[in-house]
């Protein structure tokens, strides 16, 4: 259902991904980094939105969240890798990238908590079906 706690976690992660997609469009960063970061962030955003609307298919929701976590980790470590190559002279750029990394980390935590809540719901439903 749309009123469960995992929907709240996924909605907050959607908000964070939207903010990350706005932050990843920087003109002064590397072209490859910019394109990859925007593509991965938008794909994570789409996966989170799909996961919210597939609330009746819990197993599909868990798979989508796992793919989303993997893509987010790849994006996170790519940003860390390319952070060394960017100019450290611009404080605004560095602060922007660090804020992006922080939001990506929180998105991973929220997706993990959503997966945990979905698995709890599946266990509750399975236990109720065993009693019948």
Backbone as CSV, one residue per row, in Angstrom:
resi,resn,N_x,N_y,N_z,CA_x,CA_y,CA_z,C_x,C_y,C_z
1,UNK,0.834,-1.187,0.000,0.000,0.000,0.000,0.875,1.246,0.000
2,UNK,0.263,2.342,-0.352,1.007,3.586,-0.425,1.204,4.251,0.934
3,UNK,0.619,3.724,1.985,0.741,4.352,3.290,1.724,3.615,4.199
4,UNK,2.521,2.733,3.663,3.493,2.002,4.465,4.775,2.804,4.619
5,UNK,5.601,2.377,5.570,6.818,3.112,5.895,7.829,3.069,4.745
6,UNK,7.852,1.956,3.983,8.810,1.885,2.880,8.494,2.907,1.792
7,UNK,7.235,3.293,1.676,6.866,4.333,0.717,7.428,5.682,1.163
8,UNK,7.439,5.919,2.459,8.046,7.141,2.970,9.552,7.150,2.693
9,UNK,10.222,6.023,2.944,11.655,5.933,2.671,11.948,6.158,1.186
10,UNK,11.164,5.531,0.336,11.372,5.684,-1.102,11.050,7.099,-1.572
11,UNK,10.054,7.732,-0.973,9.715,9.106,-1.356,10.830,10.077,-0.976
12,UNK,11.413,9.875,0.190,12.533,10.736,0.590,13.732,10.484,-0.316
13,UNK,13.953,9.227,-0.699,15.068,8.951,-1.613,14.809,9.561,-2.997
14,UNK,13.551,9.592,-3.431,13.214,10.254,-4.695,13.530,11.744,-4.609
15,UNK,13.195,12.358,-3.483,13.519,13.772,-3.287,15.033,13.987,-3.321
16,UNK,15.786,13.115,-2.651,17.249,13.232,-2.646,17.821,13.019,-4.042
17,UNK,17.287,12.064,-4.802,17.769,11.844,-6.161,17.473,13.043,-7.061
18,UNK,16.330,13.671,-6.839,16.012,14.865,-7.618,17.007,15.983,-7.322
19,UNK,17.338,16.163,-6.050,18.334,17.169,-5.675,19.700,16.795,-6.254
20,UNK,20.040,15.507,-6.213,21.319,15.059,-6.773,21.377,15.281,-8.279
21,UNK,20.264,15.086,-8.958,20.273,15.319,-10.407,20.462,16.797,-10.728
22,UNK,19.964,17.676,-9.856,20.209,19.101,-10.051,21.657,19.463,-9.754
23,UNK,22.247,18.776,-8.780,23.630,19.075,-8.401,24.651,18.493,-9.374
24,UNK,24.289,17.423,-10.066,25.276,16.764,-10.920,25.473,17.471,-12.255
25,UNK,24.637,18.400,-12.603,24.783,19.122,-13.864,25.682,20.332,-13.707
26,UNK,26.987,20.105,-13.604,27.946,21.183,-13.411,28.749,21.389,-14.683
27,UNK,28.885,22.605,-15.129,29.580,22.892,-16.381,31.100,22.806,-16.249
28,UNK,31.631,22.910,-15.041,33.070,22.959,-14.877,33.689,21.595,-14.629
29,UNK,32.896,20.571,-14.462,33.448,19.243,-14.208,33.765,18.552,-15.538
30,UNK,34.315,17.369,-15.444,34.656,16.610,-16.640,33.392,16.233,-17.394
31,UNK,33.492,16.198,-18.701,32.343,15.896,-19.538,31.854,14.471,-19.321
32,UNK,32.789,13.528,-19.236,32.405,12.121,-19.029,31.765,11.938,-17.663
33,UNK,32.343,12.556,-16.666,31.794,12.465,-15.318,30.401,13.074,-15.254
34,UNK,30.232,14.195,-15.896,28.940,14.867,-15.874,27.868,14.007,-16.537
35,UNK,28.151,13.464,-17.709,27.162,12.646,-18.414,26.855,11.362,-17.656
36,UNK,27.892,10.697,-17.145,27.653,9.455,-16.424,26.891,9.704,-15.133
37,UNK,27.246,10.742,-14.434,26.586,11.055,-13.174,25.114,11.398,-13.381
38,UNK,24.834,12.174,-14.404,23.436,12.533,-14.680,22.638,11.298,-15.094
39,UNK,23.212,10.460,-15.961,22.509,9.252,-16.415,22.225,8.292,-15.259
40,UNK,23.208,8.065,-14.421,23.021,7.130,-13.306,22.046,7.700,-12.282
41,UNK,22.135,8.980,-12.005,21.232,9.590,-11.033,19.785,9.575,-11.532
42,UNK,19.581,9.857,-12.798,18.223,9.828,-13.352,17.688,8.398,-13.406
43,UNK,18.555,7.429,-13.713,18.102,6.030,-13.705,17.753,5.586,-12.289
44,UNK,18.508,6.034,-11.298,18.162,5.727,-9.904,16.835,6.377,-9.511
45,UNK,16.617,7.583,-9.988,15.350,8.272,-9.734,14.184,7.503,-10.336
46,UNK,14.348,7.046,-11.560,13.291,6.279,-12.235,13.042,4.951,-11.526
47,UNK,14.111,4.284,-11.092,13.948,3.019,-10.370,13.216,3.222,-9.046
48,UNK,13.496,4.311,-8.364,12.788,4.587,-7.106,11.312,4.879,-7.341
49,UNK,11.012,5.619,-8.392,9.611,5.909,-8.703,8.872,4.625,-9.083
50,UNK,9.524,3.774,-9.878,8.912,2.477,-10.222,8.680,1.623,-8.988
51,UNK,9.633,1.658,-8.093,9.512,0.860,-6.881,8.348,1.323,-6.007
52,UNK,8.085,2.615,-5.989,6.941,3.118,-5.219,5.640,2.628,-5.829
53,UNK,5.539,2.661,-7.153,4.278,2.294,-7.792,4.079,0.788,-7.930
54,UNK,5.103,-0.005,-7.698,4.962,-1.461,-7.712,4.838,-2.002,-6.291
55,UNK,4.003,-1.359,-5.484,3.905,-1.745,-4.084,3.222,-3.094,-3.877
56,UNK,2.473,-3.577,-4.851,1.834,-4.885,-4.708,2.780,-6.032,-5.026
57,UNK,3.816,-5.768,-5.802,4.803,-6.794,-6.170,6.053,-6.574,-5.335
58,UNK,6.059,-7.169,-4.149,7.130,-6.900,-3.191,8.473,-7.456,-3.641
59,UNK,8.481,-8.614,-4.269,9.750,-9.185,-4.722,10.373,-8.331,-5.833
60,UNK,9.545,-7.827,-6.716,10.039,-6.934,-7.764,10.550,-5.634,-7.156
61,UNK,9.878,-5.175,-6.121,10.298,-3.965,-5.433,11.677,-4.147,-4.800
62,UNK,11.922,-5.295,-4.202,13.219,-5.580,-3.592,14.311,-5.649,-4.650
63,UNK,14.026,-6.286,-5.777,15.019,-6.376,-6.861,15.339,-4.985,-7.411
64,UNK,14.308,-4.163,-7.621,14.538,-2.805,-8.108,15.364,-1.984,-7.119
65,UNK,15.084,-2.157,-5.835,15.863,-1.431,-4.826,17.310,-1.914,-4.786
66,UNK,17.527,-3.218,-4.964,18.900,-3.733,-4.984,19.675,-3.202,-6.186
67,UNK,19.028,-3.146,-7.348,19.672,-2.574,-8.535,19.968,-1.098,-8.302
68,UNK,19.028,-0.420,-7.660,19.191,0.990,-7.359,20.370,1.218,-6.408
69,UNK,20.507,0.379,-5.413,21.636,0.487,-4.474,22.945,0.261,-5.212
70,UNK,22.988,-0.726,-6.090,24.211,-1.004,-6.842,24.600,0.186,-7.730
71,UNK,23.628,0.725,-8.465,23.915,1.878,-9.325,24.365,3.087,-8.512
72,UNK,23.756,3.262,-7.359,24.125,4.386,-6.515,25.546,4.229,-5.969
73,UNK,25.938,3.015,-5.628,27.300,2.764,-5.152,28.302,3.005,-6.271
74,UNK,27.976,2.568,-7.488,28.861,2.817,-8.633,29.015,4.323,-8.859
75,UNK,27.924,5.052,-8.799,27.966,6.503,-8.976,28.767,7.161,-7.854
76,UNK,28.595,6.693,-6.647,29.292,7.247,-5.490,30.805,7.098,-5.638
77,UNK,31.251,5.886,-5.973,32.685,5.654,-6.082,33.283,6.305,-7.326
78,UNK,32.510,6.446,-8.381,32.997,7.173,-9.548,33.197,8.646,-9.213
79,UNK,32.279,9.212,-8.469,32.451,10.605,-8.053,33.655,10.754,-7.135
80,UNK,33.873,9.797,-6.241,35.048,9.856,-5.377,36.336,9.755,-6.191
81,UNK,36.331,8.908,-7.209,37.507,8.726,-8.038,37.830,9.990,-8.820
82,UNK,36.814,10.606,-9.398,37.031,11.799,-10.201,37.179,13.062,-9.363
83,UNK,36.904,12.960,-8.064,37.069,14.118,-7.192,38.538,14.518,-7.113
84,UNK,39.443,13.553,-7.245,40.866,13.845,-7.226,41.297,14.641,-8.451
85,UNK,40.616,14.456,-9.570,41.015,15.115,-10.803,40.426,16.509,-10.972
86,UNK,39.469,16.851,-10.149,38.869,18.173,-10.266,39.741,19.199,-9.560
87,UNK,39.561,20.424,-9.924,40.365,21.479,-9.307,39.843,21.733,-7.892
88,UNK,40.793,21.802,-6.962,40.419,22.066,-5.574,40.384,23.570,-5.272
89,UNK,40.662,24.379,-6.265,40.702,25.819,-6.037,39.316,26.407,-5.842
90,UNK,38.333,25.773,-6.380,36.986,26.313,-6.293,36.240,25.644,-5.144
91,UNK,36.016,26.389,-4.106,35.374,25.856,-2.908,33.931,25.450,-3.179
92,UNK,33.256,26.215,-4.018,31.851,25.940,-4.321,31.695,24.597,-5.010
93,UNK,32.591,24.306,-5.942,32.515,23.047,-6.672,32.758,21.868,-5.737
94,UNK,33.740,22.009,-4.879,34.051,20.926,-3.950,32.905,20.709,-2.969
95,UNK,32.335,21.780,-2.467,31.210,21.679,-1.551,30.008,21.034,-2.233
96,UNK,29.798,21.376,-3.480,28.688,20.818,-4.248,28.847,19.314,-4.439
97,UNK,30.063,18.875,-4.757,30.323,17.446,-4.954,30.197,16.693,-3.634
98,UNK,30.685,17.275,-2.554,30.565,16.622,-1.252,29.103,16.506,-0.810
99,UNK,28.307,17.516,-1.106,26.884,17.451,-0.796,26.207,16.360,-1.632
100,UNK,26.621,16.247,-2.892,26.112,15.182,-3.762,26.462,13.812,-3.186
101,UNK,27.694,13.640,-2.718,28.118,12.365,-2.143,27.357,12.050,-0.860
102,UNK,27.110,13.066,-0.063,26.363,12.868,1.177,24.922,12.434,0.882
103,UNK,24.286,13.080,-0.076,22.921,12.695,-0.443,22.873,11.290,-1.038
104,UNK,23.885,10.923,-1.817,23.938,9.569,-2.373,24.065,8.525,-1.269
105,UNK,24.865,8.844,-0.280,25.021,7.919,0.851,23.709,7.757,1.608
106,UNK,23.001,8.862,1.852,21.713,8.786,2.535,20.672,8.044,1.701
107,UNK,20.753,8.158,0.384,19.834,7.404,-0.480,20.059,5.909,-0.322
108,UNK,21.317,5.498,-0.232,21.598,4.079,-0.017,21.035,3.590,1.308
109,UNK,21.175,4.382,2.341,20.634,4.000,3.653,19.114,3.901,3.589
110,UNK,18.467,4.862,2.939,17.007,4.831,2.830,16.530,3.638,2.009
111,UNK,17.231,3.305,0.944,16.848,2.139,0.138,17.027,0.843,0.921
112,UNK,18.091,0.768,1.713,18.282,-0.418,2.552,17.164,-0.531,3.583
113,UNK,16.784,0.591,4.195,15.698,0.561,5.178,14.373,0.194,4.515
114,UNK,14.149,0.646,3.287,12.932,0.277,2.555,12.921,-1.217,2.266
115,UNK,14.065,-1.766,1.850,14.138,-3.208,1.615,13.860,-3.991,2.891
116,UNK,14.395,-3.517,3.988,14.172,-4.194,5.268,12.679,-4.163,5.644
117,UNK,12.024,-3.037,5.434,10.594,-2.924,5.740,9.756,-3.796,4.809
118,UNK,10.142,-3.897,3.549,9.414,-4.746,2.600,9.546,-6.209,3.010
119,UNK,10.726,-6.619,3.410,10.932,-8.004,3.856,10.145,-8.297,5.121
120,UNK,10.037,-7.313,6.014,9.214,-7.485,7.216,7.752,-7.707,6.830
121,UNK,7.253,-6.917,5.884,5.874,-7.081,5.415,5.655,-8.456,4.794
122,UNK,6.628,-8.913,4.030,6.507,-10.241,3.418,6.459,-11.332,4.487
123,UNK,7.266,-11.184,5.528,7.254,-12.169,6.613,5.936,-12.147,7.372
124,UNK,5.375,-10.987,7.594,4.086,-10.885,8.286,2.984,-11.529,7.454
125,UNK,2.978,-11.267,6.163,1.956,-11.845,5.280,2.107,-13.354,5.202
126,UNK,3.344,-13.847,5.140,3.567,-15.293,5.116,3.129,-15.957,6.415
127,UNK,3.355,-15.302,7.553,2.937,-15.885,8.820,1.413,-15.919,8.942
128,UNK,0.729,-14.913,8.418,-0.731,-14.896,8.446,-1.278,-15.996,7.542
129,UNK,-0.646,-16.239,6.403,-1.102,-17.282,5.495,-0.868,-18.662,6.083
130,UNK,0.155,-18.833,6.906,0.392,-20.124,7.554,-0.681,-20.444,8.586
131,UNK,-1.213,-19.428,9.250,-2.211,-19.651,10.277,-3.519,-20.130,9.663
132,UNK,-3.842,-19.665,8.473,-5.092,-20.075,7.816,-4.983,-21.490,7.469
